[in-house]
């Protein structure tokens, strides 16, 4: 099992988008899982009210455990970029606040490289 973590607005919506992908997210598909929560901050064990008070620095994010034989990290990156507007700063749709920012939290150097390359490719495309 591989892991990927993305923040792209409200974690429930982000989680739903990734759960729809074959190879990601439900116990009916080989015990693959997603976890919605907070990451990227400086406050231990924040709750919703702490995060909304903008004192923790956390983003709403989804940790995805996926089967690399069914879906690639690059495919997950494509879903990430196409599922939200990364040019909106600290918001997505009606949700406002730094906890709704667009972030890729990579787990290793290969993911970091793939994430940077996918961002550069998107920027060059002008989308």
SULDAFEN-V20390 format. One record per helix or strand of 2 or more residues. SS is the DSSP state (@ for helix, = for strand). FROM is the first residue (numbers start at 1). LEN is the number of residues. Records with the same first field share a line. If there is no record, write none. Layout:
SS=FROM-LEN / FROM-LEN
This chain:
==2-7 / 34-6 / 59-8 / 91-2 / 95-2 / 102-4
@=11-9 / 48-5 / 73-10 / 98-3 / 109-17
